[in-house]
Each structure stands twice: as structure tokens, then as C-alpha cells.
Amino acid sequence: MKKQENVALDRRRFGDDASAMTMADTIREKLTQAFAPATLEVVDDSALHAGHAGSRPGGETHFSVRIVAGAFEGLSRLERQRRVYAALSEELKSRVHALSLTTLTPAEVWNEH
């Protein structure tokens, strides 16, 4: 599929205002679809990295994600992160320069308290 066709598909999906969707929104949507999390926090940390490698005017390059999902049960921390990276592979190839991850199961959150 050509890039122009992808843009057309995105416009049909999100309407003509597809550009209004932020990278944080895209990350939230993709992780929600992939993991059905109980909790998902996506924080744009780009302002903290202004002038550093990978930063761009307008930000949306550095993110912190905290995701709590039953889908992580029985997986190592490394495998959880691999699955998150796989779900966000397109974003990591293009716009997202850095992603800080906290990946937990609901039981692990319960044990924190």
C-alpha cells in the first residue's frame, strides 16, 4: 500500500482532522487495542529533553508509559517490553525517539500497596 493510500485510509478512519490526534493519543489507542490495560498512563516528556538527541520542535518524541495489564501475566519484564515495542513499532521507527516503560500485572500493582 502506498503512503498516499495510507493517508486516505487514516482520513476515513479519523475524519479530515486526523492531524488533531497527538502521538500520546496514538500510543494510548494502540496499547489499549493490544493489551486491554486496567491502567494506562502516557506522559509526553519531550520538554525535558529539548536540545538533546532525537528532540524536535513541537515535541512528541520522548514518552513515559505506565501500563497495567493482565496480558503481562507470566511474562518477564523483558518480554513485556518487547511486546509494547512491537505494538508501537511504526511510531518508534518514525516519531518517537525514547520510550520509558513500566509494565505491570494487576497482581503486581496490588502487591505495591
TANOR-V813124 format. One record per residue. PSI is psi in whole degrees, 0 to 359 (999 if undefined). NEAR is the number of other ideal C-beta (glycine too) atoms within 10 Angstrom. D_CENTER is the distance of its C-alpha to the mean C-alpha in Angstrom with 1 decimal. Layout:
psi = (PSI | PSI)
near = (NEAR | NEAR)
d_center = (D_CENTER | D_CENTER)
This chain:
psi = (134 | 158 | 318 | 322 | 322 | 317 | 317 | 318 | 319 | 319 | 321 | 323 | 316 | 2 | 181 | 345 | 41 | 332 | 345 | 343 | 121 | 167 | 323 | 320 | 317 | 315 | 313 | 312 | 312 | 318 | 326 | 316 | 321 | 326 | 351 | 58 | 150 | 325 | 139 | 120 | 126 | 119 | 127 | 108 | 13 | 322 | 331 | 345 | 15 | 132 | 352 | 171 | 136 | 351 | 151 | 154 | 136 | 350 | 217 | 42 | 335 | 125 | 149 | 132 | 131 | 116 | 131 | 117 | 140 | 336 | 344 | 354 | 131 | 1 | 145 | 164 | 320 | 316 | 323 | 313 | 321 | 319 | 323 | 315 | 321 | 318 | 332 | 24 | 318 | 319 | 322 | 334 | 335 | 283 | 324 | 122 | 323 | 141 | 116 | 125 | 138 | 115 | 117 | 158 | 161 | 323 | 323 | 325 | 317 | 321 | 340 | 333 | 999)
near = (7 | 7 | 7 | 8 | 9 | 10 | 11 | 12 | 12 | 13 | 13 | 10 | 9 | 13 | 10 | 8 | 8 | 13 | 9 | 9 | 15 | 13 | 20 | 16 | 12 | 17 | 23 | 18 | 11 | 16 | 20 | 14 | 9 | 16 | 20 | 11 | 21 | 13 | 11 | 16 | 12 | 18 | 13 | 16 | 14 | 22 | 9 | 12 | 15 | 12 | 5 | 12 | 8 | 12 | 18 | 11 | 5 | 8 | 18 | 18 | 21 | 21 | 22 | 15 | 20 | 16 | 24 | 20 | 23 | 12 | 15 | 23 | 11 | 7 | 15 | 10 | 12 | 9 | 12 | 21 | 16 | 12 | 18 | 23 | 13 | 10 | 17 | 21 | 11 | 11 | 17 | 15 | 8 | 9 | 13 | 19 | 17 | 16 | 19 | 11 | 15 | 13 | 23 | 20 | 18 | 15 | 11 | 12 | 13 | 10 | 9 | 6 | 4)
d_center = (23.5 | 24.0 | 21.6 | 23.8 | 23.6 | 19.7 | 20.1 | 22.7 | 20.7 | 17.8 | 20.6 | 22.1 | 19.0 | 18.0 | 21.5 | 22.7 | 20.4 | 17.2 | 16.8 | 16.5 | 13.0 | 10.9 | 7.8 | 6.6 | 8.2 | 6.7 | 3.0 | 5.7 | 7.9 | 6.7 | 6.1 | 9.3 | 11.0 | 10.6 | 11.5 | 13.2 | 12.4 | 15.3 | 13.3 | 9.8 | 9.6 | 7.1 | 9.6 | 10.2 | 12.6 | 13.7 | 17.2 | 17.9 | 17.6 | 19.8 | 22.2 | 20.5 | 19.4 | 16.5 | 16.7 | 17.7 | 19.5 | 17.4 | 14.6 | 10.9 | 10.9 | 10.3 | 7.8 | 8.6 | 7.0 | 9.8 | 9.8 | 13.3 | 14.1 | 17.4 | 15.9 | 15.9 | 19.7 | 21.7 | 19.0 | 19.3 | 16.7 | 16.4 | 16.0 | 13.3 | 11.3 | 12.4 | 11.3 | 7.6 | 8.2 | 10.2 | 7.9 | 5.8 | 9.3 | 10.2 | 7.8 | 8.9 | 12.3 | 12.6 | 11.1 | 8.8 | 11.5 | 10.4 | 7.9 | 9.9 | 9.4 | 11.8 | 12.1 | 15.2 | 17.4 | 19.2 | 22.3 | 21.0 | 20.1 | 23.6 | 25.1 | 23.7 | 26.0)
